[in-house]
Amino acid sequence: MTNSLVQTLQLIANPINFFDNHAQRYGDTFSLRVLGINSPPVVFFSSPQAINDCFAIPANKLDFKKATHVFKPLFGSDSIVFQEGKSHNRQRQLLMPPFHGDRLKSYGDTICNITNNVTSNWKTGNTVSMQEVMPDITLQIILQVVFGITPGERYEKLINLLTALLNDITKPLFSSLFFFPPLQQDLGKWSPWGNYLKRREEIDKLIYAEIYERRLSDDNLGEDILSLLMSASDEDGGKMTDKELRDQLVSLLLLGYETTSGVLAWLFYMIHSHSEVYSKLIEELKTLENTASPENIAQLPYLSAVCSETMRLHPIALICTPRMAVDKVEVAGEKFGEGTVLVPCIYLAHRQQTTYQQPDKFIPERFLDRKFSAFEYLPFGGGYRGCIGAAFAVYEMKLILATIIQKFQLELVDKKPVKPVRRGITIVPSGGVSMTVKSCI
């Protein structure tokens, strides 16, 4: 039990060092106990063959609920994260369309407008923290594009409640509550867990109120993702319940807010600490007309390569969705028994020496020269549990980055190299990426 507890706390406190040290010591595959006290064996994989094998295991041989239980108090039991079999396929069928194709393109102007509004008061000489600005932008995008809530009283209440709660969730002490169920005791609003439950209830009331009002005006639903989900039907004509809608919205919020803003902070740090990359990016953006559409921006090859390379070095999540074997399975020639938790490790896969030359270097050109397989490059996971919002997240990043660097010339306040530090479920650059506005273009 002691070893299990120690390993869990080490992973929570400093996951980057944790993975680096174990990979250096044990290689591409290693087994630990990192799901709290009495943890089952958890096996991490990083070779393309092992990841391919993990993704190919039939769903009926895996249990995703037991391996991801720590997130249930956050997402809700009806979240797609906890669904399996027909239920998972049904929810995926309902959730996928709003994040792809023409639907995706319709969100471009909103993303650019929000970015312009948030940065409208920047002036030459100002110092701005990307770790503070980016969450503001991505939260507003989620509320307007996903929830379909426009600025007003409910919008402001949600902004304040969600910002406060999400800031707390990013703290190691608070996030530890989710790994240790015995600590989840509601002893009133002054206790850590009781305080969390009370704030979650306040947020839920606002979300359910929004859903209720949409139900009343069912004939006049908008183009936001909530409206599209409410009007969508599965193959049997069934629609999502209010509870399903709530859990999907909260899951999309938690998985797409802090994560995307974290990658954006890395993007601004990486391009401004590599002058040759910044220059190439600016030159590419200059090839566009002043009235270039969001679609024109999103299709720029070097901008795409810069985003891809940033997510390779600093992926949105360090691991894919854990999966527990309910039968004997084989991965990369090795057999694993029932109860073993299998985890493809994105962070280590992106640093495979056999896949990437100079894997610790920031070289966007590698994505212009070669197309990597889904088992070599997987910033959003993969297989039938891959992130449904991947295309939306990349689209959002490109537009936010391009919108800002076309308007402002920025410079890092501190030129010293940063360190990756844990913030909630993602890893961000230390110091918050403070930047000086050198000029307004």
C-alpha angles and dihedrals in degrees: 000000000000093000091049092051093047093049092048092051092047091053092048094047100046115359095171094058089040094057095039093052096046094045091050091049102039107019131225096341128042137158126222140157107242107143097092130269114352090013117179117235110288115202120200121204130191109164117101091238093052092046090048089052092048092053091047096056108114114253092237089066093055138067115204097177098065093046095050101037092119090073097051096093088053103043103027129241094273094056116124086240090074100038124105138186116352093357092056092046091049094051093044089051090053096043103044104068098063091056099053145056121356092352089062092051091054091067095057099091092047091052092050093045093051090048091051092047095050092049097038094104096052112121135181109283095025120132115219131184114222090202088062100037100045096056088049090055097043094046091052090048091053093048093049102033101032104026094029092221115149124208111289140097097310091044092053093046091051092047091053097042095044095045092052094045095044091049089055093047089057092061114096094225093053095041090052088070090072093056095051113052093188087068091056095094120144102220094159133287092301093061117085095243094038090051091051093050092049093052092045089053092052091051092046091053090057093046094048090047089055092048091048092052091048090053089055091054096039092144092058104050118155134226096264119114095254090055091048091050092049092053096042120103130198123231090278093050093255122144133205118276121231090257092051091049091049093049094047092049093049091046091051089048096049094041096043106036111057093025097055093042089051093055090047090055088053091047093056091046095047098048093044093049091050106056095186091056092048091050093050091048093051091048091052092049090051089062088069123086117250089252095049113154123236086252092058090051095047092054096056107123100213093045087052091049092050091052092046094050092048090053090047093056095034108023122196089243128018094218141027121244107296114242126198119216113234091182136023111293135181125222123179091342095309123111123224127193134227114293095031114131113222119206125182103210111221094187094056094039088058090055099051108139091210092056104037127039110223091002094189093057125092103237113155090179090074087075091053093050100046144019112227123213124250088254094053100043116032113146090159098040119249151227119059090327096056118133111279091206097054097110091046093050093051091046090050094049094050094050096045093048095045094045092054101042091048089056103037138036105218134189131194112251091212118037093193117113114265128225126229109250131183119256112173111301095345140059120241135182115270117250096034095262098270112201136188120225101232095180143343109240 
